[in-house]
Amino acid sequence: MGTSRLWQLTKPIIGMVHLPPLPGSPGYRGESIEEIVRFALREAEALLEGGVDAILVENFHDHPYPITKVPTPTLIAMAVLTHRVKEAVDVPVGVNLLFNDAENELYLAWCLELDFIRVEGFVDLLLSDMGPLMPAAPSLMRLRRELKAERVAILADVQGKYTYALPARDVADSARDALERGGADAVILTGAKTGQSVPLELVKQVKKELPQARVLVGSGVTPETVVDLLAIADGAIVGSYFKRDGNVHNPVDPHRVRKLMEAARRAKEG
């Protein structure tokens, strides 16, 4: 299961730092890297002010995302930004390179001493809105062994948002393969798109079939749903709700973070 700091936390709530368009992406607006660093640090500080347990840094606004490898300028920018966030906070930090650049995620986590990565396509062949995703597990797990990077937790989406398994199969079967055959440390369940809630029955089904697994909820978490979700799931990743007015394109609102974290604490204590 690995030795990541993330697993020292009880049902962690992971807040997202959604970065603006980075060098190498179509939407890049020409800001200096230091301007983007200042933005990332403000977002991280707002998340910490609200009480999150961990932070995930992601090139969210780089769409349309390349499949597998991000451009070199994007990778360099992500290394700088994620390092600066890690240096500024005292909670576990992870990285996500969209769409499914899992090997470079692991290199970054290994070099920068990060705590976890998120992988969109781990064991299934997926059709996404950006093209087909090949399973990352075979090469990623060999790289993890080569780097001796077991302390980096691998969080694997199973049929996550904007993807469809080919051929179609039960989500619980994908989760089982991700954990037992792929070697992931945890699986992530999401709705069909950003901000869409995960059906509670799906979380129940996967936990029932895989009671020893770490199952995280990866989209659509709110103060109204977090209590029921954390009664079953082992943590959550929150992006949209933490933003001002619940709009994923807005900055993080520490008041919204605090509201959800207070509900999450009640759920953990109960």
For each residue, the residues with C-beta under 8 A, 3 or more apart:
1: 7 185 214
2: 7 150 151 152 153 154 185
3: 7 150 151
4: 7 92 115 116 151 152 153 185
5: 8 9 92 115
6: 9 12 54 92 94 115 116 153
7: 1 2 3 4 153 185 214
8: 5
9: 5 6 12 53 54 92 235
10: 268
11: 230 233 234 235 236 264 267 268
12: 6 9 53 54 92 235 236
13: 52 53 54 226 235 236 238 260 261 264
14: 52 53 54 55 56 94 216 235 236 237 238
15: 47 50 52 54 55 56 238 239 242 252 257
16: 55 56 58 60 237 238 239 242
17: 40 43 44 47 55 56 57 58 85 252
18: 43 58 60 61 239 248
19: 22 36 39 40 57 58 59 60 61 62 78 81
20: 27 29 31 36 39 61
21: 25 26 27 28 29 61 62
22: 19 25 28 36 59 61 62 73 74 77 78 81
23: 28 33 71 73 74 76 77
24: 28 62 70 71 72 73 74 75 77
25: 21 22 28 59 61 62 63 71 74
26: 21 64
27: 20 21 61 62 63
28: 21 22 23 24 25 31
29: 20 21
30:
31: 20 28 35 36
32: 35 36
33: 23 36 37 77 80 81
34: 37 38
35: 31 32 38 39
36: 19 20 22 31 32 33 39 40 77 81
37: 33 34 40 41 80 81 84
38: 34 35 41 42
39: 19 20 35 36 42 43
40: 17 19 36 37 43 44 57 81 84 85
41: 37 38 44 45 84 85 88
42: 38 39 45 46 251 252
43: 17 18 39 40 46 47 251 252
44: 17 40 41 47 48 55 85 88 89
45: 41 42 48 49 88
46: 42 43 49 50 251 252 253 254 257
47: 15 17 43 44 50 52 55 242 252 254 257
48: 44 45 51 52 55 89 91
49: 45 46 254 257 258
50: 15 46 47 242 252 254 255 256 257 258 260 261
51: 48 257 258 261 262
52: 13 14 15 47 48 55 91 238 257 261
53: 9 12 13 14 91 92 235
54: 6 9 12 13 14 15 91 92 93 94 115 116
55: 14 15 16 17 44 47 48 52 85 89 91 92 93 94
56: 14 15 16 17 93 94 95 96 116 118 237
57: 17 19 40 78 81 82 85 93 94 95 96
58: 16 17 18 19 95 96 97 98 118
59: 19 22 25 62 70 74 78 96 97 98
60: 16 18 19 98 239 248
61: 18 19 20 21 22 25 27
62: 19 21 22 24 25 27 59 65 70 74 98
63: 25 27 98 130
64: 26 130
65: 62 98 99 130
66: 69 70 71 99 130
67: 99 100 128 130 131 132 133
68: 99 100 101 133 134
69: 66 101 104
70: 24 59 62 66 74 75 78 97 98 101 104
71: 23 24 25 66 74 75
72: 24 75 76
73: 22 23 24 76 77
74: 22 23 24 25 59 62 70 71 77 78 97
75: 24 70 71 72 78 79 97 101 104 108
76: 23 72 73 79 80
77: 22 23 24 33 36 73 74 80 81
78: 19 22 57 59 70 74 75 81 82 95 97 108
79: 75 76 82 83 108 111 112
80: 33 37 76 77 83 84
81: 19 22 33 36 37 40 57 77 78 84 85
82: 57 78 79 85 86 93 95 108 112 114
83: 79 80 86 87 112
84: 37 40 41 80 81 87 88
85: 17 40 41 44 55 57 81 82 88 89 93
86: 82 83 89 93 112 113 114
87: 83 84
88: 41 44 45 84 85
89: 44 48 55 85 86 93
90:
91: 48 52 53 54 55
92: 4 5 6 9 12 53 54 55 115 116
93: 54 55 56 57 82 85 86 89 114 115
94: 6 14 54 55 56 57 109 114 115 116 117 118 153 155
95: 56 57 58 78 82 105 108 109 112 114 117 118
96: 56 57 58 59 105 117 118
97: 58 59 70 74 75 78 100 101 102 104 105 108
98: 58 59 60 62 63 65 70 101 120
99: 65 66 67 68 120 128 130 133
100: 67 68 97 119 120 121 133 136
101: 68 69 70 75 97 98 104 105
102: 97 105 106 117 119 122 136 139 140
103: 106 107 136 139 140 143
104: 69 70 75 97 101 107 108
105: 95 96 97 101 102 108 109 117 118 119
106: 102 103 109 110 117 140 143 144 147 149 152 154
107: 103 104 110 111 143 147
108: 75 78 79 82 95 97 104 105 111 112 114 117
109: 94 95 105 106 112 113 114 115 116 117 149 152
110: 106 107 113 147 149 152
111: 79 107 108
112: 79 82 83 86 95 108 109
113: 86 109 110
114: 82 86 93 94 95 108 109 117 152
115: 4 5 6 54 92 93 94 109 151 152 153
116: 4 6 54 56 92 94 109 152 153 154 155 185
117: 94 95 96 102 105 106 108 109 114 152 153 154 155
118: 56 58 94 95 96 105 155 156 157 188 237
119: 100 102 105 122 136 140 154 155 156 157 184
120: 98 99 100 126 128 133 157 160 163
121: 100 124 125 126 128 133 134 135 136 157 163
122: 102 119 135 136 137 140 154 156 157 158 178 182 184
123: 135 137 156 158 174 177 178 181 182
124: 121 135 158 159 165 166 169 174 177
125: 121 132 133 134 135 165 166
126: 120 121 132 133 159 163 164 165 166
127: 131 132 133 163 164 166
128: 67 99 120 121 131 132 133 162 163 164
129: 162
130: 63 64 65 66 67 99 162
131: 67 127 128
132: 67 125 126 127 128 166
133: 67 68 99 100 120 121 125 126 127 128 163
134: 68 121 125
135: 121 122 123 124 125 138 182
136: 100 102 103 119 121 122 139 140
137: 122 123 140 141 156 178 181 182 183 184
138: 135 141 142
139: 102 103 136 142 143
140: 102 103 106 119 122 136 137 143 144 154
141: 137 138 144 145 182 183
142: 138 139 145 146
143: 103 106 107 139 140 146 147 149
144: 106 140 141 147 149 150 152 154
145: 141 142 148
146: 142 143
147: 106 107 110 143 144
148: 145
149: 106 109 110 143 144 152
150: 2 3 144
151: 2 3 4 115
152: 2 4 106 109 110 114 115 116 117 144 149
153: 2 4 6 7 94 115 116 117 185 186
154: 2 106 116 117 119 122 140 144 183 184 185 186
155: 94 116 117 118 119 184 185 186 187 188 216
156: 118 119 122 123 137 178 182 184 186 187 188
157: 118 119 120 121 122 160 161 163 187 188 190 218
158: 122 123 124 171 174 175 178 187 188 189
159: 124 126 163 164 165 171 174
160: 120 157 163 188 189 190 218
161: 157 190 191 192 193 194 196 218 219
162: 128 129 130 192 193
163: 120 121 126 127 128 133 157 159 160
164: 126 127 128 159 168
165: 124 125 126 159 168 169 174
166: 124 125 126 127 132
167:
168: 164 165
169: 124 165 173 174
170: 173 174
171: 158 159 174 175 189 202 205 206
172: 175 176 205 206 209 210
173: 169 170 176 177
174: 123 124 158 159 165 169 170 171 177 178
175: 158 171 172 178 179 187 189 206 209 210 213 215
176: 172 173 179 180 181 209 210
177: 123 124 173 174 180 181 182
178: 122 123 137 156 158 174 175 181 182 184 187
179: 175 176 182 183 184 187 210 213
180: 176 177
181: 123 137 176 177 178
182: 122 123 135 137 141 156 177 178 179
183: 137 141 154 179
184: 119 122 137 154 155 156 178 179 187
185: 1 2 4 7 116 153 154 155 214
186: 153 154 155 156 213 214 215 216 234 235
187: 155 156 157 158 175 178 179 184 206 213 214 215 216
188: 118 155 156 157 158 160 215 216 217 218 237
189: 158 160 171 175 198 202 203 206 215 216 217 218 233
190: 157 160 161 196 198 217 218 219 220
191: 161 195 196 197 198 199 219 220
192: 161 162 196
193: 161 162 196 219
194: 161 219 239 240 248
195: 191 219 220 239 240 241 246 248
196: 161 190 191 192 193 219 220
197: 191 219 220 221 222 225
198: 189 190 191 202 203 217 218 219 220 229
199: 191 202 203
200: 203 204 225 228 229 232
201: 204 205
202: 171 189 198 199 205 206
203: 189 198 199 200 206 207 215 217 229 232 233
204: 200 201 207 208 232
205: 171 172 201 202 208 209
206: 171 172 175 187 189 202 203 209 210 213 215
207: 203 204 210 211 213 215 232 233
208: 204 205 211
209: 172 175 176 205 206
210: 172 175 176 179 206 207 213 215
211: 207 208
212:
213: 175 179 186 187 206 207 210 234
214: 1 7 185 186 187 234 235
215: 175 186 187 188 189 203 206 207 210 232 233 234
216: 14 155 186 187 188 189 233 234 235 236 237
217: 188 189 190 198 203 220 221 229 233 235 236 237
218: 157 160 161 188 189 190 198 236 237
219: 161 190 191 193 194 195 196 197 198 237 239 240
220: 190 191 195 196 197 198 217 225 240
221: 197 217 225 226 229 236 237 238 241 260
222: 197 225 226 241 260
223: 226 241 259 260 262 263
224: 263
225: 197 200 220 221 222 228 229
226: 13 221 222 223 229 230 236 260 263 264 267
227: 230 231 263 264 266 267 270
228: 200 225 231 232
229: 198 200 203 217 221 225 226 232 233 236 267
230: 11 226 227 233 235 236 264 267 268
231: 227 228 267 270
232: 200 203 204 207 215 228 229
233: 11 189 203 207 215 216 217 229 230 236
234: 11 186 213 214 215 216
235: 9 11 12 13 14 53 186 214 216 217 230
236: 11 12 13 14 216 217 218 221 226 229 230 233 264
237: 14 16 56 118 188 216 217 218 219 221
238: 13 14 15 16 52 221 241 242 260
239: 15 16 18 60 194 195 219 242 243 248
240: 194 195 219 220 243 246 247 248
241: 195 221 222 223 238 246 256 260
242: 15 16 47 50 238 239 252 253 256 257 260
243: 239 240 246 247 248 249 250 251 252 253 256
244: 247 250 251 252 253 256
245: 250 253
246: 195 240 241 243 256
247: 240 243 244 250
248: 18 60 194 195 239 240 243
249: 243
250: 243 244 245 247 253
251: 42 43 46 243 244
252: 15 17 42 43 46 47 50 242 243 244 256 257
253: 46 242 243 244 245 250 256 257
254: 46 47 49 50 257 258
255: 50 258 259
256: 50 241 242 243 244 246 252 253 259 260
257: 15 46 47 49 50 51 52 242 252 253 254 260 261
258: 49 50 51 254 255 261 262
259: 223 255 256 262 263
260: 13 50 221 222 223 226 238 241 242 256 257 263 264
261: 13 50 51 52 257 258 264 265
262: 51 223 258 259 265 266
263: 223 224 226 227 259 260 266 267
264: 11 13 226 227 230 236 260 261 267 268
265: 261 262 268 269
266: 227 262 263 269 270
267: 11 226 227 229 230 231 263 264 270
268: 10 11 230 264 265
269: 265 266
270: 227 231 266 267
